[in-house]
Amino acid sequence: MLDILINFDFHQPKRFLFLCQYSNFFLYMELLGIDIGGSGIKGALVNAETGEMLTERFRIPTPESRKPDEMAQVIKQIVDHFDYSGPVGCGFPTIVKNGVCISPGNLHKSWVGVNIDELFTEATGREFTVVNDADAAGYASMNYGVGRGKQGLVIMITVGTGLGSGAFHNGELLANFELGQIPYKKYKKIEDWASSGAREREGLSYEKWAKRFNRFLKYVETIVAPDLIIVGGGISKKWHEFAHLIEIETDVVKAELMNHAGIIGAAISCLREQHHGHLS
């Protein structure tokens, strides 16, 4: 049986704590979610029950070096901006295993082997839970968006500087399902050819880029045979420019939460995932 203790903070009457006996974890109804991208790092406060963003997102450009220490300082600036003291969930744009960066993705190679949870916890004085960014966006869509209640295999594709992907089977996360890392022709990974970043670098029209993206989706369809594909990330704001050019058998829909899914999903990830960075 779940025992819930409610403590009101009279200086912040809208903020209150639940103490869950089964987890010994203090859960803020308002959680800070941070979404790290190749071009920008964004954060906002999120209602953990409804998934609603309670503040405007606060964005700082990703440091050009894309190195750990410089990015950790940006994370601290975002936490300080919201004057936030609770646990933080963070979406990270590459493979994360037990809080550790496994692959650099579009970041600096020095990230490999870094315990991201611990780095951000030490930099901010707040407990962090860091997950793959597409997994975070998937959490948002599966809990508050178009994926809610969907059974079977659902693939979340986030299109930005790279191509992120998250997988859910009957609502349960299959972590680090990074389909954007598949090699393609002369490219080390297909995201270098079919991402929004590639479209911008090469000055492609949405029509020309959509042909590439459709090819990527065909590979996804062939390899994992999903029941539904959800497309999110910054490109989802331009859905009308390319949706009619997607020609695969699997249903493909736009993420209703669009570019906010990463922040929202990151916030709630700290309720679902294990912390690997702890305050001393």
C-alpha positions in Angstrom: 0.0 0.0 0.0 1.3 3.4 -0.9 1.6 5.9 2.0 1.8 9.5 0.9 3.0 12.3 3.1 2.2 15.8 1.8 4.4 18.7 3.1 3.4 22.2 2.1 6.1 24.8 1.6 4.3 28.0 2.6 6.8 30.2 0.8 5.9 28.4 -2.4 2.3 27.3 -1.9 2.0 25.7 -5.3 4.9 23.4 -4.7 4.5 20.4 -2.5 6.2 17.1 -1.9 5.0 13.5 -1.9 7.0 11.0 0.1 6.6 7.6 -1.5 7.2 4.8 1.1 8.1 2.2 -1.6 10.9 4.2 -3.1 12.0 6.6 -0.2 12.1 9.3 -2.9 10.9 12.9 -2.7 8.9 13.7 -5.7 8.2 17.3 -6.7 5.0 17.9 -8.6 7.1 20.5 -10.5 10.1 18.9 -12.1 12.9 20.5 -14.1 13.5 18.9 -17.5 16.5 19.7 -19.6 16.9 18.7 -23.3 20.5 18.8 -24.7 20.8 19.3 -28.4 23.6 19.8 -30.8 22.8 23.5 -31.2 21.0 24.4 -28.0 20.4 23.3 -24.4 16.8 24.0 -23.2 15.0 23.6 -19.9 11.6 24.2 -18.3 9.5 23.3 -15.3 7.0 20.5 -16.0 3.9 19.3 -14.1 4.7 15.7 -13.4 1.0 14.6 -13.3 -0.2 16.3 -16.5 3.0 16.8 -18.5 2.2 20.5 -18.9 5.1 22.9 -19.2 4.6 25.4 -16.4 7.2 27.9 -17.7 8.6 29.2 -20.9 11.6 27.2 -22.0 14.9 28.7 -21.3 17.6 28.1 -24.0 21.3 28.6 -24.1 23.4 27.7 -27.2 25.4 24.5 -26.9 29.1 25.5 -26.4 31.0 25.2 -29.7 33.5 22.9 -28.1 30.7 20.4 -27.1 33.0 19.3 -24.3 31.9 18.0 -20.9 33.0 20.8 -18.6 31.7 23.6 -20.8 28.4 21.9 -21.2 28.1 21.2 -17.5 28.4 24.9 -16.8 25.5 25.6 -19.2 23.4 23.0 -17.3 24.2 24.8 -14.1 23.1 28.1 -15.6 19.7 26.6 -16.5 19.2 25.1 -13.0 20.1 28.5 -11.5 17.8 30.3 -13.9 14.8 28.4 -12.4 16.1 28.6 -8.8 15.3 25.0 -8.7 16.3 22.6 -5.8 14.7 19.2 -6.7 15.8 16.3 -8.9 16.5 17.0 -12.6 15.8 14.9 -15.6 17.9 15.4 -18.7 17.8 14.1 -22.3 21.3 13.5 -23.8 21.9 13.3 -27.6 23.7 10.0 -27.7 23.8 6.5 -26.1 23.6 6.5 -22.3 24.1 3.3 -20.3 23.8 3.4 -16.5 24.4 7.2 -16.6 27.6 6.8 -18.7 28.1 8.2 -22.2 28.9 5.3 -24.5 29.2 7.1 -27.8 30.0 10.8 -28.6 27.3 11.1 -31.2 27.5 14.8 -32.4 29.4 15.8 -29.3 33.1 15.9 -28.5 34.9 12.5 -28.3 36.0 13.3 -24.7 32.4 12.5 -23.6 33.0 8.8 -24.0 33.2 7.1 -20.6 32.0 10.1 -18.7 29.3 9.5 -16.0 27.0 12.3 -17.1 24.7 11.9 -14.0 27.7 12.5 -11.7 29.2 15.3 -13.7 25.9 17.3 -13.8 25.2 16.5 -10.1 28.6 17.8 -9.1 28.2 20.9 -11.2 24.8 21.9 -10.0 24.3 20.4 -6.5 21.1 18.7 -7.7 20.5 15.0 -8.3 20.4 14.2 -12.1 18.9 11.4 -14.1 20.3 11.4 -17.7 18.7 9.4 -20.5 19.0 9.2 -24.2 17.1 12.2 -25.7 14.9 10.2 -28.0 14.0 7.9 -25.1 13.0 11.1 -23.2 10.9 12.4 -26.0 9.3 9.0 -26.3 8.4 9.0 -22.6 6.5 12.3 -23.2 4.6 11.0 -26.2 3.8 7.6 -24.6 2.5 9.2 -21.4 1.0 12.5 -22.5 0.8 12.5 -26.3 -0.2 10.6 -29.4 1.4 7.4 -28.2 -0.6 7.1 -25.0 -2.3 3.7 -24.7 -0.7 2.4 -27.9 0.3 -1.3 -27.9 2.8 -3.1 -30.0 6.1 -1.6 -31.1 6.1 2.2 -31.2 9.2 4.0 -32.5 9.8 7.6 -31.7 12.1 9.5 -34.2 13.5 12.9 -33.2 14.8 14.9 -36.1 17.3 17.6 -35.3 21.1 17.9 -35.6 21.0 14.1 -35.7 18.4 11.4 -35.9 17.4 10.0 -32.5 15.1 7.0 -32.0 13.3 5.6 -29.0 11.4 2.3 -28.9 8.5 1.3 -26.7 6.9 -2.2 -26.7 3.4 -2.2 -25.1 4.4 1.0 -23.4 7.7 -0.2 -21.9 10.9 1.5 -23.0 13.6 -0.4 -24.9 16.5 1.8 -24.1 19.1 3.2 -26.5 17.4 2.0 -29.7 19.6 4.2 -31.8 18.6 3.6 -35.4 20.2 6.8 -36.6 23.6 5.2 -36.1 23.1 2.7 -38.9 25.9 3.0 -41.5 24.7 4.2 -44.9 26.8 4.1 -48.1 29.8 6.4 -47.6 28.4 7.8 -44.4 29.5 6.5 -41.0 25.9 6.8 -39.9 22.7 7.5 -41.7 21.9 10.6 -39.6 24.8 12.4 -41.3 22.8 12.0 -44.5 19.1 12.2 -43.4 18.9 14.5 -40.4 17.7 18.1 -40.3 21.3 19.0 -39.7 22.2 17.5 -43.0 19.4 19.4 -44.7 20.7 22.6 -43.3 24.4 21.9 -44.1 23.6 21.1 -47.7 20.9 23.7 -48.3 18.3 21.1 -49.3 14.7 21.9 -49.9 12.2 20.1 -47.8 11.2 18.0 -50.8 14.7 16.8 -51.5 15.4 16.2 -47.8 12.1 14.3 -47.4 13.2 11.7 -49.9 16.2 11.0 -47.7 14.1 10.9 -44.6 11.7 8.6 -46.3 14.6 6.2 -47.2 15.6 6.2 -43.5 12.0 5.4 -42.4 12.0 2.5 -44.9 15.1 1.1 -43.3 13.4 1.4 -39.9 10.3 -0.3 -41.2 12.4 -3.2 -42.7 14.6 -3.7 -39.7 12.1 -3.6 -36.8 8.6 -3.7 -38.4 7.0 -1.1 -36.0 3.3 -0.7 -35.5 3.6 3.1 -35.3 6.2 5.7 -35.9 6.0 9.1 -34.1 8.1 12.0 -35.5 9.2 14.7 -33.2 12.1 17.2 -32.7 12.4 20.6 -34.3 11.5 19.4 -37.7 8.0 18.5 -36.6 7.1 22.2 -36.7 7.4 21.9 -40.5 5.3 18.8 -40.7 3.1 20.2 -43.4 6.2 20.7 -45.6 7.1 17.0 -45.9 4.4 14.7 -44.4 2.8 14.1 -47.8 6.2 12.8 -49.1 6.4 10.0 -46.5 5.5 6.8 -48.3 5.9 3.7 -46.1 3.3 1.2 -45.0 3.6 1.9 -41.3 1.5 4.7 -39.8 3.6 7.8 -39.3 2.3 10.6 -37.1 3.5 13.9 -35.8 4.3 14.2 -32.1 1.7 16.5 -30.6 4.2 17.8 -28.1 6.6 18.6 -31.0 9.8 20.2 -29.8 8.7 20.3 -26.2 8.7 16.5 -25.9 12.3 16.3 -25.0 12.0 18.6 -22.0 8.7 17.0 -20.8 10.0 13.5 -21.2 13.3 14.4 -19.5 11.5 15.8 -16.5 9.5 12.6 -15.9 12.5 10.3 -16.6 13.7 11.0 -13.1 10.6 9.3 -11.8 11.2 6.2 -13.9 14.9 5.8 -14.2 17.6 5.0 -11.6 19.9 7.8 -10.5 23.6 7.3 -11.1 24.7 10.6 -9.8 24.2 11.2 -6.0 24.9 14.1 -3.8 27.6 13.4 -1.2 
